[in-house]
Amino acid sequence: MGYNSELDGIAEGIATVLEELLEDNIHWQLADFEQEGFDYNFLCEVVTELTITKMYNKLQNKHDC
């Protein structure tokens, strides 16, 4: 197995764990959010996308230094 495919496997495993942790944390955070009139799944999707975007932007800023 090549170096890149090994790293890809490691990244895939980490992504799976982070996705589970992210989902758990979003549910926990939304428990205190007034949800009446909102579709809960939509809220989860919005928060997930915002979170990943913020993480991506932070990573990009690290590369700009």
SERO-4910 file (N, C-alpha, C, O; in steps of 0.05 Angstrom, whole numbers):
BEGIN
 pado doro    nc1    nc2    nc3   cac1   cac2   cac3    cc1    cc2    cc3    oc1    oc2    oc3
  Met    A     17    -24      0      0      0      0     18     25      0     37     26     15
  Gly    A     11     44    -17     27     68    -19     22     87      4      2     86     19
  Tyr    A     40    105      7     40    126     28     14    141     27      1    145     48
  Asn    A      5    150      3    -19    167      1    -44    150      9    -62    161     21
  Ser    A    -45    125      1    -69    109      7    -70    103     37    -92    100     48
  Glu    A    -47    100     50    -46     96     79    -57    121     93    -73    120    112
  Leu    A    -47    144     84    -57    169     96    -86    173     91   -101    183    108
  Asp    A    -96    166     67   -124    168     61   -141    150     79   -162    159     89
  Gly    A   -131    126     85   -145    109    104   -147    120    132   -167    118    145
  Ile    A   -125    131    140   -124    144    167   -144    168    167   -159    170    186
  Ala    A   -143    184    147   -161    207    146   -190    198    145   -207    211    157
  Glu    A   -196    177    131   -223    167    129   -233    158    157   -256    164    164
  Gly    A   -216    145    171   -224    136    198   -228    160    217   -248    160    232
  Ile    A   -211    180    215   -214    204    232   -240    219    224   -254    228    241
  Ala    A   -245    221    198   -269    234    189   -294    221    199   -313    234    207
  Thr    A   -294    194    200   -317    180    210   -322    186    240   -345    191    248
  Val    A   -301    186    255   -303    192    284   -312    221    288   -329    226    305
  Leu    A   -299    239    273   -307    268    276   -336    273    268   -349    289    281
  Glu    A   -345    259    248   -373    262    240   -392    254    262   -412    267    267
  Glu    A   -386    231    275   -402    222    298   -401    242    321   -422    248    333
  Leu    A   -377    252    327   -375    271    349   -389    298    342   -402    309    359
  Leu    A   -387    306    317   -400    331    309   -430    328    311   -444    346    321
  Glu    A   -441    305    302   -470    301    304   -479    301    333   -499    313    339
  Asp    A   -464    287    350   -472    287    379   -471    315    391   -489    322    406
  Asn    A   -451    330    384   -448    357    395   -470    376    384   -480    393    399
  Ile    A   -477    373    359   -498    389    348   -525    384    362   -539    402    369
  His    A   -531    358    366   -556    351    380   -555    363    409   -576    373    418
  Trp    A   -533    362    422   -530    372    449   -534    403    449   -548    413    466
  Gln    A   -521    417    430   -524    446    429   -552    455    421   -562    474    432
  Leu    A   -565    440    403   -592    448    394   -613    442    416   -635    452    414
  Ala    A   -606    426    435   -625    421    457   -633    446    471   -656    448    481
  Asp    A   -615    466    472   -621    491    486   -631    513    467   -636    535    475
  Phe    A   -633    506    441   -641    526    421   -672    524    417   -683    502    414
  Glu    A   -685    547    416   -714    547    411   -719    537    383   -711    549    363
  Gln    A   -731    514    381   -735    500    356   -763    501    344   -768    491    322
  Glu    A   -781    512    359   -809    513    350   -811    527    323   -801    549    319
  Gly    A   -824    514    305   -828    525    278   -805    518    259   -807    524    235
  Phe    A   -784    505    269   -762    497    252   -763    467    248   -771    451    265
  Asp    A   -753    458    225   -749    430    220   -722    422    232   -701    434    225
  Tyr    A   -722    404    251   -699    397    266   -676    387    248   -653    395    252
  Asn    A   -683    370    229   -662    360    211   -649    382    195   -625    382    190
  Phe    A   -665    402    187   -655    425    172   -635    440    190   -614    448    180
  Leu    A   -642    445    215   -625    459    233   -598    444    236   -577    456    236
  Cys    A   -600    417    238   -575    401    241   -558    404    216   -533    407    218
  Glu    A   -570    404    193   -555    407    168   -542    435    166   -519    437    158
  Val    A   -556    455    174   -545    483    173   -522    485    192   -501    496    184
  Val    A   -525    476    216   -503    478    236   -479    461    227   -456    469    230
  Thr    A   -484    437    216   -462    421    206   -447    435    184   -422    436    185
  Glu    A   -461    446    165   -448    460    143   -432    485    153   -409    489    144
  Leu    A   -444    500    171   -430    523    182   -405    515    197   -384    528    194
  Thr    A   -407    494    212   -384    484    228   -361    476    210   -338    483    214
  Ile    A   -368    460    190   -347    450    171   -335    473    156   -311    474    151
  Thr    A   -351    492    148   -341    516    133   -321    531    151   -300    540    142
  Lys    A   -328    535    176   -311    550    195   -285    535    199   -263    547    200
  Met    A   -286    508    201   -262    492    205   -244    494    180   -220    496    182
  Tyr    A   -256    493    156   -242    495    131   -228    522    129   -205    524    121
  Asn    A   -243    543    135   -231    570    134   -208    573    153   -188    586    146
  Lys    A   -210    562    177   -187    563    196   -163    548    184   -140    558    187
  Leu    A   -168    526    172   -146    511    160   -133    527    137   -109    527    134
  Gln    A   -149    540    121   -139    556     99   -122    579    110   -101    586     98
  Asn    A   -131    591    131   -116    614    143    -89    604    154    -70    620    153
  Lys    A    -87    580    164    -62    569    173    -42    566    150    -18    570    154
  His    A    -53    560    127    -35    556    103    -26    583     91     -7    584     77
  Asp    A    -41    604     98    -34    631     87    -10    643    102      2    662     92
  Cys    A     -3    633    125     18    644    142     46    638    130     66    646    141
***
